[in-house]
């Protein structure tokens, strides 16, 4: 992207919370935090100050399947940025004093998540959909585990998983491929070796989780078995999610919010992972409207496959294609695509290929995908005053009608 003055560069690592040891839920996220706390040549302040001294910014995230460390800087500071990132990943100190402080930070983060019901309901949803599995455990971990994780657990995690076989260096912006290759060859010389980490096979089960809370709203998630990243139905499921609840013109928004005024927020989502996926619907409503809300959502789900129109199909595909192409204008989005796609597929997917796959989706494919997904065992999770919320058995009967 030689018309811009910046570069986004990062290290994408194909491990996350579903790759943690059973007794160490939260170690992936704790490691992410601790990598900002110092190396033999940079203390925690130097790591942030050296980037901010040149006007850049540094960040990271941990998900269930990936961890990423990235920086955005002016083009002339690419070497500095990748130098800091490579130092963090290869030479973390895991200082005991910093570790004790960072435990408290993450405990605050866990507490904040618990106080954000429209956020934490997703953790309960995955825990219910994938019970007793690594995929269903929270990325942040649990307070009791985070409080007790020893330094050795982090060292073992990094030594066994932060290896070349799991890693991609990606950059986008005013940069050439040759620049990144030369820097990577020079900077990444101290990585341990090993085979790529394989995740525990995911098995969608479904079920119900309810937690009565004294809240102003009831937060409801209704979900189903979805599609994996490698499924032939991936792009069809994306179209299905968009036309059902992906925008203001979607069926759920129009019926649930615009026509009935039952909610402020309602949307659907398609989460695809390496070997599994979930398709879900989120809505938040007042306790006095819950009894009406869930039946309306079930009705929309049940009638979808038999009432699709070419107009809404074209609109959903246009939304997805525009989102894909608009994202190409951002160096950060492009770098994210490069890193994630190389980890997921072993290659970069050209935008034209994605557009072609979306264009190939027709009404029959969406209808078949909807019928298959909505016939799977539902997952119902809810937080708030739940007196008006019917149970899973009743919801299952509605969906089967």
C-alpha positions in Angstrom: 0.0 0.0 0.0 2.6 2.5 -1.2 0.1 5.4 -1.1 0.1 5.4 2.8 2.8 6.6 5.2 2.3 3.8 7.8 2.9 0.1 8.3 1.1 -2.4 10.5 3.3 -5.3 11.4 2.5 -8.2 13.7 3.2 -11.7 14.9 0.2 -14.1 14.6 0.5 -17.2 16.6 -1.9 -20.1 16.0 -2.6 -20.9 19.7 -5.1 -19.5 22.1 -7.3 -20.6 25.1 -8.3 -23.9 23.4 -4.6 -24.9 23.3 -4.0 -24.5 27.0 -3.3 -27.4 29.4 -6.4 -28.5 31.2 -5.3 -27.1 34.6 -4.1 -23.8 33.2 -7.2 -22.0 31.8 -6.1 -18.4 31.3 -2.4 -19.0 30.8 -2.5 -17.9 27.1 -4.0 -14.5 28.1 -1.7 -14.1 31.1 1.3 -14.8 28.8 0.0 -12.1 26.4 0.0 -9.6 29.3 3.3 -10.6 30.6 5.1 -10.2 27.3 4.7 -6.4 27.7 6.4 -6.5 31.1 10.0 -6.7 30.1 12.9 -8.5 28.4 16.6 -8.5 29.3 17.1 -5.4 27.1 13.8 -3.5 27.7 11.8 -3.0 30.8 8.0 -2.5 30.6 8.3 1.2 30.3 10.8 1.0 27.4 8.6 -1.4 25.4 5.8 1.1 25.3 7.9 4.3 25.3 10.1 3.3 22.4 7.0 2.8 20.2 5.2 5.9 21.5 8.4 8.0 21.1 7.9 7.7 17.3 4.1 8.2 17.4 3.2 4.5 17.0 1.1 2.2 19.1 1.5 -1.4 20.3 -1.2 -3.9 21.2 -2.2 -7.5 21.4 -5.1 -9.9 21.7 -5.8 -13.5 22.7 -8.7 -15.4 21.2 -9.7 -19.1 21.5 -7.5 -20.0 18.5 -5.0 -17.2 18.0 -2.7 -14.8 19.8 -1.4 -11.7 18.1 1.1 -8.9 18.9 1.1 -6.0 16.6 2.2 -2.4 16.1 1.3 0.4 13.8 4.1 2.9 13.0 5.3 5.3 10.3 7.0 3.5 7.5 10.5 4.4 8.6 10.0 2.8 12.0 9.2 -0.7 10.7 12.5 -2.1 12.0 12.0 -0.6 15.4 8.5 -2.1 15.7 9.4 -5.6 14.6 12.5 -5.5 16.7 10.4 -4.8 19.8 7.8 -7.4 18.9 10.4 -10.1 18.2 12.2 -9.3 21.5 8.9 -9.6 23.5 8.0 -12.9 21.9 11.5 -14.5 22.2 12.9 -13.1 25.4 10.1 -12.5 28.0 11.4 -12.2 31.6 8.2 -13.3 33.4 9.5 -11.3 36.4 7.8 -12.6 39.6 7.1 -9.1 40.8 5.5 -8.0 37.6 3.6 -11.3 37.5 2.0 -10.6 40.9 0.9 -7.2 39.7 -0.4 -8.4 36.4 -2.5 -11.1 38.1 -4.4 -8.3 39.9 -4.9 -6.5 36.6 -6.4 -9.6 35.0 -8.6 -10.2 38.0 -9.9 -6.7 37.5 -10.5 -7.5 33.8 -12.4 -10.7 34.8 -14.5 -8.7 37.2 -15.2 -6.1 34.6 -16.3 -8.8 32.2 -18.6 -10.3 34.9 -20.1 -6.8 35.3 -20.8 -6.6 31.5 -23.7 -9.0 30.9 -23.9 -8.5 27.2 -20.3 -9.5 27.0 -20.1 -12.4 29.6 -23.2 -14.0 28.2 -21.1 -15.1 25.2 -18.7 -17.0 27.5 -21.6 -18.8 29.1 -22.9 -19.5 25.6 -19.7 -21.3 24.5 -19.3 -23.1 27.8 -22.8 -24.5 27.3 -22.4 -25.3 23.6 -19.1 -27.0 24.2 -19.3 -28.4 27.8 -16.2 -29.7 29.5 -14.0 -28.8 26.5 -11.2 -26.4 26.1 -13.1 -24.5 23.4 -15.9 -23.7 25.9 -13.6 -22.2 28.5 -13.2 -18.4 28.9 -10.2 -16.7 27.3 -9.6 -14.7 30.4 -9.5 -17.8 32.5 -11.1 -18.0 36.0 -10.1 -16.0 39.0 -9.0 -19.1 41.1 -6.7 -20.3 38.3 -5.2 -16.9 37.4 -4.4 -16.3 41.1 -2.5 -19.6 41.4 -0.8 -20.0 38.0 3.0 -20.4 38.6 5.6 -18.7 36.5 6.7 -22.2 35.3 3.3 -22.6 33.6 3.9 -19.6 31.4 7.5 -20.6 30.6 6.3 -24.0 29.5 3.4 -22.6 27.5 5.7 -20.2 25.5 8.5 -22.8 25.1 6.1 -25.4 23.7 3.8 -23.1 21.6 5.6 -19.9 20.6 7.5 -21.8 17.9 8.0 -21.2 14.1 5.5 -23.9 13.2 2.7 -21.9 14.9 3.8 -18.4 13.8 3.3 -15.9 11.0 4.9 -12.5 10.6 2.7 -10.2 8.5 2.9 -6.6 7.5 0.8 -4.2 5.4 1.3 -0.6 4.4 4.2 1.2 2.9 6.5 -1.8 3.0 7.9 -4.4 0.7 7.9 -8.2 1.2 11.7 -8.2 0.9 12.0 -5.7 3.8 9.9 -8.0 6.1 11.8 -11.1 5.1 15.2 -9.5 5.7 14.1 -8.2 9.1 12.5 -11.5 10.2 15.6 -13.5 9.2 17.8 -11.2 11.3 15.5 -10.8 14.3 13.9 -14.2 14.9 16.9 -16.3 15.8 16.0 -17.5 19.3 12.8 -19.4 18.9 12.4 -22.9 20.2 11.6 -25.6 17.7 8.8 -28.0 17.6 5.7 -29.3 15.7 2.6 -27.2 15.2 0.2 -27.4 18.1 -3.0 -29.4 17.5 -6.1 -28.5 19.3 -8.5 -30.8 21.1 -11.3 -31.8 18.7 -14.4 -29.7 19.4 -17.8 -31.3 19.8 -20.9 -29.1 19.8 -23.5 -30.3 22.3 -26.0 -27.5 23.0 -27.9 -27.1 26.2 -29.2 -24.4 28.6 -27.6 -21.9 31.0 -29.7 -19.4 33.0 -28.5 -17.0 35.7 -30.9 -14.7 37.5 -29.4 -11.3 38.0 -30.8 -8.0 39.2 -30.4 -6.2 35.9 -32.4 -3.7 33.8 -32.4 -6.1 30.9 -32.5 -9.7 30.0 -29.6 -10.8 27.8 -30.5 -13.8 25.6 -28.4 -15.9 23.3 -29.9 -18.6 21.1 -27.5 -20.6 19.1 -27.0 -23.7 17.0 -24.2 -25.9 15.6 -22.5 -23.9 12.8 -19.8 -24.4 10.2 -16.0 -24.5 10.4 -13.6 -22.3 8.5 -13.0 -25.2 6.1 -16.7 -25.9 5.4 -18.1 -25.6 1.9 -21.0 -23.7 3.5 -18.8 -21.0 5.1 -19.8 -18.2 2.7 -23.4 -19.4 2.7 -23.6 -19.2 6.5 -22.1 -15.7 6.3 -24.9 -14.6 3.9 -27.5 -16.4 6.1 -26.3 -14.5 9.2 -26.3 -11.1 7.4 -29.8 -11.4 6.0 -31.2 -12.8 9.3 -29.6 -10.3 11.7 -26.7 -8.5 10.1 -27.9 -4.9 9.7 -30.8 -2.5 10.0 -32.5 -4.0 7.0 -32.2 -7.6 8.3 -35.2 -9.7 9.2 -34.5 -9.7 13.0 -33.9 -5.9 13.2 -37.0 -5.1 11.2 -39.4 -7.6 12.9 -38.1 -7.5 16.5 -37.0 -3.8 16.9 -38.7 -1.8 14.1 -42.1 -3.4 14.0 -42.5 -4.6 17.6 -40.2 -2.4 19.6 -39.0 -5.3 21.7 -35.3 -4.5 21.9 -32.6 -1.9 21.4 -30.1 -4.5 20.2 -30.6 -7.7 18.2 -28.2 -9.4 15.8 -27.1 -12.8 14.5 -23.5 -14.0 14.1 -21.6 -16.8 12.5 -18.5 -17.8 14.4 -16.3 -20.3 12.4 -13.3 -22.0 13.9 -10.8 -24.6 12.6 -13.0 -27.7 13.2 -16.3 -26.4 14.3 -18.5 -23.3 14.6 -21.6 -21.8 16.1 -24.5 -19.8 14.6 -26.2 -17.5 17.1 -28.7 -14.8 17.8 -28.3 -12.2 20.6 -31.0 -9.9 21.9 -31.4 -7.7 25.0 -34.8 -6.7 26.2 -36.7 -5.6 29.3 -38.0 -8.2 31.7 -41.6 -7.4 30.7 -40.9 -8.2 27.1 -39.0 -11.4 27.4 -42.0 -13.7 27.1 -42.8 -12.1 23.7 -39.3 -11.8 22.4 -38.2 -15.5 22.3 -41.3 -16.7 20.4 -40.8 -13.9 17.8 -37.2 -14.9 17.3 -38.1 -18.6 17.0 -40.8 -17.7 14.4 -38.3 -15.7 12.3 -35.9 -18.7 12.4 -38.6 -21.2 11.4 -40.0 -19.2 8.5 -36.7 -18.1 7.0 -35.8 -21.0 4.7 -39.2 -21.0 3.0 -39.6 -17.2 2.5 -36.2 -16.0 1.2 -36.2 -13.4 -1.6 -33.7 -12.5 -4.3 -33.8 -8.9 -3.1 -32.6 -9.7 0.5 -30.1 -12.2 -0.8 -28.6 -9.5 -3.1 -28.5 -7.0 -0.2 -26.8 -9.4 2.2 -24.1 -10.3 -0.4 -23.6 -6.6 -1.2 -23.1 -5.9 2.5 -20.5 -8.7 2.9 -18.6 -7.7 -0.3 -18.5 -4.1 0.6 -17.2 -4.9 4.1 -14.5 -7.1 2.6 -13.4 -4.4 0.1 -13.7 -1.5 2.5 -11.4 -3.3 4.9 -8.7 -3.3 2.3 -8.3 0.4 2.9 -6.9 -0.2 6.4 -3.3 -1.4 7.0 -4.4 -3.0 10.2 -7.2 -4.9 8.6 -5.0 -6.1 5.7 -2.3 -7.3 8.1 -4.9 -9.1 10.2 -6.2 -10.8 7.1 -2.7 -11.9 6.0 -1.8 -13.3 9.4 -5.1 -15.0 10.2 -5.5 -16.5 6.7 -2.0 -17.9 6.6 -2.6 -19.6 9.9 -6.0 -20.8 9.0 -5.6 -21.8 5.4 -1.8 -21.8 4.7 -2.3 -19.2 2.1 -3.6 -15.7 1.6 -7.2 -15.6 0.1 -7.3 -13.0 -2.7 -10.3 -10.6 -2.2 -11.5 -11.5 -5.7 -11.8 -15.1 -4.6 -13.9 -14.2 -1.6 -16.2 -12.0 -3.7 -16.6 -14.8 -6.2 -17.6 -17.3 -3.5 -20.1 -14.8 -2.1 -21.5 -14.2 -5.6 -21.9 -18.0 -6.1 -24.3 -18.3 -3.1 -27.9 -18.7 -4.2 -31.3 -18.9 -2.5 -31.4 -22.7 -2.6 -28.0 -22.9 -0.8 -29.0 -20.4 1.9 -32.3 -22.2 2.4 -30.5 -25.6 2.7 -27.9 -24.1 5.1 -30.6 -22.6 7.3 -32.6 -25.8 7.5 -29.5 -27.8 8.5 -28.3 -25.3 11.1 -31.6 -24.6 12.7 -32.4 -28.4 12.9 -29.4 -28.9 15.3 -29.8 -28.9 19.1 -30.2 -25.4 20.3 -28.1 -23.6 23.0 -30.0 -21.2 25.1 -28.2 -18.9 27.5 -29.6 -15.9 29.4 -28.7 -13.4 32.2 -31.0 -11.1 34.0 -34.5 -11.2 35.5 -35.7 -14.5 34.0 -39.2 -15.0 35.2 -40.6 -14.4 31.7 -38.1 -16.6 29.8 -39.4 -20.0 28.7 -37.1 -23.0 29.0 -35.1 -24.9 26.5 -37.7 -27.6 26.0 -40.3 -25.0 25.0 -37.9 -23.3 22.7 -36.9 -26.6 21.1 -40.6 -27.4 20.5 -41.1 -24.0 18.8 -38.2 -24.5 16.5 -39.4 -28.0 15.5 -42.9 -26.7 14.7 
